Structure formats: C-alpha cells, structure tokens
Amino acid sequence: MNNIYNLLDEKWIPVMTFDNKFKLISLKELFIEAPRIHSLAGEMKSQDLALFRMFESILISVYTRFDIHGRNYEWIETNERDEFIRLTGHYERGDLIETWKNLYRLRKFTSKVIEYLEKHRDSFYLIGDNPFYQVNRSDWDALKKTDKNNKERSNPPDLNLIMLINRTVCQSNHKINVSTPRSFINRNKLEKDELARWLIMYQNFTGTTGKTYADHKIDSASSGWLYKLNPVYAKGNNLFETLMLNMVLATSGSDYVPQRPMWEFNDKREYIDKALKQIVPDNVSELYTNWSRVIYVNWDESDPKMYEAVLPKLDNSSAFIEPMTIWSGNTPAKVGDAKQNKAMWRDFGLYINADMKDSMRPRIIDWLNEIRNEPDSPIDDDAMINLCTIRMFNDGKASQTPVLEVHDDLQINEKFLFDRSTMEFWEERIEETIAKTQEIAVKFWCFSTRIATIKYHDSNLKKASMIKYDTINFKNNSDNDKRERVIKRKVKSVKVKSFAGRYEQLLYDRLNEPFKHWLHDLRPTDERDEKQAEWYGALESLVEGIVDDMLVSELSPRDLGGFCFREKDEGEKMLNPFREARYFKARIRNELLPES
C-alpha cells in the first residue's frame, strides 16, 4: 500500500462550526476555512492541543520566511520547497511583526500556506514510503533496537499499540481497562482519520511504556514533550484568531532562528539520529512536531499493527523557546507540580508577573504584549484575552499512563496583561485577594476537620482538630501551596482528611466560576477597594452557606450535642458544632472586613 490517504485532502480534522455542527475537514480546508470555524473538536482537549501545535508549526514555518504577499523577506533565501537555506542580509525582526499585524487585519491566511503544503505533499501521506509521523519498514529495520537491559530485540518485536495509542482506552497488552469505551473485539480498530489524530497526540502524551529502545544508550524514556509541561495558550473568537494569537514569529533575542518542522529533515533517519543525541530543538516548529517514539505501522493486514521504539527524554529545564507554558522560576512548570483541581486563577501571578523578578511569563503573553504595544496594533483596546490550559495527569505509577485530563480558562482585560501601569497598579491587589481567598479556604478546611472529628469521634483529636486558625496567614501567592501542605500534614486521620478534602473541593468548585467572573469584569478604572470588598462579600456568603449545609447534612442528632475529650495538661474540652461554626464565621467575617 503506497501513498494512500493524504492529510492535505482527506477529511480527518474534527471541528465545530458556529452553528454548532460537527464536521471533518482536510488540512488545506483548515487553513482556508479557519475564520469560519469555531474551534477544534477532537476526542479529547489534549488531542486538540497536540494537533493545534502541529498546525502552528506549519504557519510559523511559512510566515517566518514569507510576507503577506508570498515573497521572501529580503534578507532570506529559500529553496524550491520553500525551506530555509541561509540569511542573505541583515535580519529585520520588524518584518515578522509587520507580517503578523497584516495577517491579523486581513482576517485570513494567505495562499502561501497551501502552496507550502503542496510542496511537501509527499510528507503528509498516512500510508506510504514516507508515512506521516512514522517510519517505513526499511527505516525501522535500520534501528539497532534493544530492551532496557541492552539485549537485542526481534525485528520487529511483537507489540500491538493500537489500544495503547488511543487515549480514550489507555490499555496495554497486559493490563485490561475495565471502563474502556470500546469492546474487546474493537479495541484495536481505528479508522484512518482517527489514527492520524492519535498519532500526533501520542507523540506528545506518551507515558514511559515500551520495552523496545531505539538505542542501547538510552537511560530515560521520553514521556512526550507536552506531557511534562503546564500548558497555556490564548483562545480567540474563531480558529483563525486562536491560531494567530499563538503564532509567535520572532524569538525574544536579536538573532533569526530558522524553523525546521520534522518533515523538513532530509529523511527520518537524520531526525532520529538527532533525537538520540538528546539535542533539544532550537526552533518552535521542530519543538511542536517533536517525537517521543519511533513508530512503524504494518498495513499488510486489514487492521494495522503498530510497533514502537523508545526515544530518549529531552531536558526541558532550559527550553526558553517554548511559548506555551507557565514557568516556575526559570524552568517550565511541570504538570506534576500542579494540583489536579487547581484552577488557573490561583496561579494568576505566573501569567501577569509584572516585575519579572521571580519567574518568566509565558512566551505567548510576551509576544502579544509586544504586538499590543505597537503603534498600529490590530489588538483592540479593552479587548478580553482568554487564556486556557489543558493538563494531562498520569496514574502515578512507573508507566505514567494518562488517566485524567483537566482544562480551564481565565478571561481578563488586555490592559492587565499588556499595560505596565495597569499591571503594576493592580497586580499586588489581585494577588492579595487570591492569597486571602486561599487562606480562607485552608481555614475552612481546618473547620471541616473539627466537624469531622465530632462526626467520627476520632481518636487522634489534638492533631486532627486543634490546628490554630491564627497560624494560617498567606501574605502572598508564592508560598501558599507549600504552607498549605505543611498545615495539612498535621492531620493523620484518613477519615478526617477525606471529609475535609471533600468539602474543600466543594468550596473551590463553587468559588471558581464567581471568581473568574469577578476577574473578567475588572477594569483598570475600577476602584480597587470597592472591587476587593465586592469579592470578599461574595466569598463570605458562599463559605457561610456551605458551613450551614454541612451541619444539616453531615451531623446526626448525637453529633449535634458535641463531643468531650481530654487535652493533655488542660483538662476536658468540648467540641460543639454550633459553637465551632459561630466562631469560624465570626473569624472570617473579621478577616474580610476592609482595613480602617
């Protein structure tokens, strides 16, 4: 089967239109129809993000070489396939910025994108001599494949990956997923359009499964570049805007960086050799099309059989070219460092970061900031910027199998991101509001441990119930998570921790949307004290409502009478739920009052 199913023409990309209709379109249609498409609509949000980055790599490759009229920049030379050859003059960074602004005003992508794709048509066949995101049989046979113990593997080893690559199944040959959406008979079946999408996602969210290594020197398996990041991207009103808002054409430095997506390598073996040397890409297009596995698909039978060889892990600690991530200090923030239920607004400072002292901002925000501050910027004043995140969490085991996907967004007026005077004027106050909100949430967690102690008559009373409210004080957003963990480690009872954790999650579930609306409605001209007091009033009402519901729904008549216990050196004490609730409400009411 040679040169079958070309992604330029076949309909394999799922999208949602503005009349809420789902349809499949081709790669060429995507760039032509982007202004009339609402969003991508794949099987998973993580899949959409992986596809989105591949689309961005095409746009970045084109528009870092050609202007809006399809002409080479005067200082660059390209070949007949529209690939970079060399600089022929002084690099003008401003040319790239002008191209971005002109495209945004044009409200559509130019025909040069389609022309570029046609010149690389041979790289977009799903099946053939040069298969998309795969290697052919001869390249597969050329690999000196070994296992973890440096023993040679059969060629090819007997490994079927279809059910592993499909992240709605996440099943291997040895571990059955009892909740798979596919039947046992169909678990290894994929249509060609599905296979194309899952191939791209699998290279980005892989895990560390795989017993066949592409080289005996590999000491750590790649789990996928995106899998380890805490991604962030900007979402527009349609797919064209979303692609544009994340299309970073120029690096932060003064030098031109040639783009090279993986299909522009001379052959797959050259690409694999570079990956085996663990060389982190120096350009965004290559980074966005990075492989974590060498994949060979055998199409000799009706159902494809897939084989993989592990590529080594890439060090992302100094990958400053990555535009779509938040940072912890000067390294990308890892998904593993984040709580699964933590909303974006709680990390507000990582996105704004006006002083840039403790951490870097996401590169896409820096790029949009640069565009916004251009004299003739096409980004409107008072525009709403919608920042989104999609995170994939693993099962915590050695295989790092994906088990949970979390996505969230944060809408804010552009001046809070791009106007330095507004940023500096508001950042401290917003951070203070978030820190106080999280402080109240931790105190609510402590209150919940006291109620749980009454409910379960827990034996570990002192550690479980007597955390002092006045020891919880979050002055800023930088150490909140650490302090919170220290406080919660004092509670040893599993029942008490489970009860308090359940109610803490309920509190944040009810807090998230109201706080996002509060942040969305902020304007630079608002009075800061008034807006802060507005939120604190809503916070107090919401917390008090959950406290009242807890007493009614969780406590039995026996519990309502309270619980006596003996504290060392202090005699008997009484834990009474109503007294605890009154004290807690009065405490947070006083803390949320405006300072006189």
Rosetta blueprint (number, residue, H / E / L):
1 M L
2 N L
3 N L
4 I E
5 Y E
6 N E
7 L L
8 L L
9 D L
10 E L
11 K L
12 W L
13 I E
14 P E
15 V E
16 M E
17 T E
18 F L
19 D L
20 N L
21 K L
22 F E
23 K E
24 L E
25 I E
26 S L
27 L H
28 K H
29 E H
30 L H
31 F H
32 I H
33 E H
34 A H
35 P H
36 R H
37 I E
38 H E
39 S E
40 L E
41 A L
42 G L
43 E L
44 M L
45 K H
46 S H
47 Q H
48 D H
49 L H
50 A H
51 L H
52 F H
53 R H
54 M H
55 F H
56 E H
57 S H
58 I H
59 L H
60 I H
61 S H
62 V H
63 Y H
64 T L
65 R L
66 F E
67 D L
68 I L
69 H L
70 G L
71 R L
72 N E
73 Y L
74 E L
75 W L
76 I E
77 E E
78 T E
79 N L
80 E L
81 R L
82 D L
83 E L
84 F E
85 I E
86 R E
87 L E
88 T L
89 G L
90 H L
91 Y L
92 E L
93 R H
94 G H
95 D H
96 L H
97 I H
98 E H
99 T H
100 W H
101 K H
102 N H
103 L H
104 Y H
105 R H
106 L H
107 R L
108 K L
109 F L
110 T L
111 S L
112 K H
113 V H
114 I H
115 E H
116 Y H
117 L H
118 E H
119 K H
120 H L
121 R H
122 D H
123 S H
124 F H
125 Y E
126 L E
127 I E
128 G L
129 D L
130 N L
131 P L
132 F L
133 Y L
134 Q L
135 V E
136 N L
137 R H
138 S H
139 D H
140 W H
141 D H
142 A H
143 L L
144 K L
145 K L
146 T E
147 D L
148 K L
149 N L
150 N L
151 K L
152 E E
153 R L
154 S L
155 N L
156 P L
157 P L
158 D L
159 L L
160 N L
161 L L
162 I H
163 M H
164 L H
165 I H
166 N L
167 R L
168 T L
169 V L
170 C L
171 Q L
172 S L
173 N L
174 H L
175 K L
176 I L
177 N L
178 V L
179 S L
180 T L
181 P L
182 R L
183 S L
184 F L
185 I L
186 N L
187 R L
188 N L
189 K L
190 L L
191 E L
192 K H
193 D H
194 E H
195 L H
196 A H
197 R H
198 W H
199 L H
200 I H
201 M H
202 Y H
203 Q H
204 N H
205 F L
206 T L
207 G L
208 T L
209 T L
210 G L
211 K L
212 T L
213 Y E
214 A L
215 D L
216 H L
217 K L
218 I L
219 D L
220 S L
221 A E
222 S L
223 S L
224 G L
225 W L
226 L H
227 Y H
228 K H
229 L E
230 N L
231 P L
232 V L
233 Y E
234 A E
235 K E
236 G L
237 N L
238 N L
239 L H
240 F H
241 E H
242 T H
243 L H
244 M H
245 L H
246 N L
247 M L
248 V L
249 L L
250 A L
251 T L
252 S L
253 G L
254 S L
255 D L
256 Y L
257 V L
258 P L
259 Q L
260 R L
261 P L
262 M H
263 W H
264 E H
265 F L
266 N L
267 D L
268 K H
269 R H
270 E H
271 Y H
272 I H
273 D H
274 K H
275 A H
276 L H
277 K L
278 Q L
279 I L
280 V L
281 P L
282 D L
283 N L
284 V H
285 S H
286 E H
287 L H
288 Y H
289 T L
290 N L
291 W L
292 S L
293 R E
294 V E
295 I E
296 Y E
297 V E
298 N E
299 W L
300 D L
301 E L
302 S L
303 D L
304 P L
305 K E
306 M E
307 Y E
308 E E
309 A E
310 V E
311 L L
312 P E
313 K L
314 L L
315 D L
316 N L
317 S L
318 S L
319 A L
320 F L
321 I L
322 E L
323 P L
324 M L
325 T L
326 I L
327 W E
328 S E
329 G L
330 N L
331 T E
332 P E
333 A L
334 K E
335 V H
336 G H
337 D H
338 A L
339 K L
340 Q L
341 N L
342 K L
343 A L
344 M H
345 W H
346 R H
347 D H
348 F H
349 G H
350 L H
351 Y H
352 I H
353 N L
354 A L
355 D L
356 M L
357 K L
358 D L
359 S L
360 M L
361 R L
362 P L
363 R H
364 I H
365 I H
366 D H
367 W H
368 L H
369 N H
370 E H
371 I H
372 R H
373 N L
374 E L
375 P L
376 D L
377 S L
378 P L
379 I L
380 D L
381 D L
382 D L
383 A L
384 M E
385 I E
386 N E
387 L E
388 C E
389 T E
390 I E
391 R E
392 M E
393 F E
394 N E
395 D L
396 G L
397 K L
398 A L
399 S L
400 Q L
401 T L
402 P E
403 V E
404 L E
405 E E
406 V E
407 H E
408 D E
409 D E
410 L E
411 Q E
412 I E
413 N E
414 E L
415 K H
416 F H
417 L H
418 F H
419 D L
420 R H
421 S H
422 T H
423 M H
424 E H
425 F H
426 W H
427 E H
428 E H
429 R H
430 I H
431 E H
432 E H
433 T H
434 I H
435 A H
436 K H
437 T H
438 Q H
439 E H
440 I H
441 A H
442 V H
443 K H
444 F H
445 W H
446 C H
447 F H
448 S H
449 T H
450 R H
451 I H
452 A H
453 T H
454 I H
455 K H
456 Y H
457 H L
458 D L
459 S L
460 N L
461 L H
462 K H
463 K H
464 A H
465 S H
466 M L
467 I L
468 K L
469 Y H
470 D H
471 T H
472 I L
473 N L
474 F L
475 K L
476 N L
477 N L
478 S L
479 D L
480 N H
481 D H
482 K H
483 R H
484 E H
485 R H
486 V H
487 I H
488 K H
489 R L
490 K L
491 V L
492 K L
493 S L
494 V H
495 K H
496 V H
497 K H
498 S H
499 F H
500 A H
501 G H
502 R H
503 Y H
504 E H
505 Q H
506 L H
507 L H
508 Y H
509 D H
510 R H
511 L H
512 N H
513 E H
514 P H
515 F H
516 K H
517 H H
518 W H
519 L H
520 H H
521 D H
522 L L
523 R L
524 P L
525 T L
526 D L
527 E L
528 R H
529 D H
530 E H
531 K H
532 Q H
533 A H
534 E H
535 W H
536 Y H
537 G H
538 A H
539 L H
540 E H
541 S H
542 L H
543 V H
544 E H
545 G H
546 I H
547 V H
548 D H
549 D H
550 M H
551 L H
552 V H
553 S H
554 E H
555 L L
556 S L
557 P H
558 R H
559 D H
560 L H
561 G L
562 G L
563 F E
564 C E
565 F E
566 R E
567 E E
568 K L
569 D L
570 E L
571 G E
572 E E
573 K E
574 M E
575 L E
576 N L
577 P H
578 F H
579 R H
580 E H
581 A H
582 R H
583 Y H
584 F H
585 K H
586 A H
587 R H
588 I H
589 R H
590 N H
591 E H
592 L H
593 L L
594 P L
595 E L
596 S L
